[in-house]
Amino acid sequence: MRARLIAVALAALAGAGAAAQSVPQQSRAPLGAAIRDALIDTPGLLAPLTGDAPAPADLYADEIARDLALLDRLGPRLFDDAQPGLGPAGAPTRIAFFTRTNCPGCARAEAELRDLAHRLGVRVAVFDIEAEAGLARALGLDMAPSYVLPDRLVRGAMPAPVLERYLRE
């Protein structure tokens, strides 16, 4: 918020031109001091002007790291080739699919996954989200259909072309 106020103040000062001459000196001095203090306290505000802009922070880095650690821990259960599923027998299990009984979106997603699994030669482990409530809860899955790949969680319906891209990576 402070950075936004400073940016607005700087823009106002820059754009004021001749109008700035009509601002009483007693008003400009405190504003100038506040801007100076803010720039000293937060030198990164000038980075876009100097070309020294830091790389943007990855706001989801911690969440991604937690998900990957969870997938690493639960992977043997999720991608167990003995788990009932879709796709050619003996193919590697590359995706865990969480479904629910009487879920119209789940039926469509399952049909798309069945076709995709056969075309790509992979297995899809199928889990009932209610019967496997503990596993679903551990993964943070609260809706069906949902998909789990070795490197990501996809909550909610996903178009088959997107899933295909994920599986081809």
Buried (B, 14 or more C-beta within 10 A) or exposed (E): EEEEEBEEBBEEBEEEEEEEEEEEEEEBEEEEEBBEEBBEEEEEBEEEEEEEEEEEEEEEEEEEEEBBEBBEEBBEBBBEEEBEBBBEEEBEBBBBBBBBEEBEBBEEBBEBBBBBBEEBEBBBBBBBBEEBEEBBEEBEBEBBBBBBBBEEBBBEBBEBEEBBEBBEE
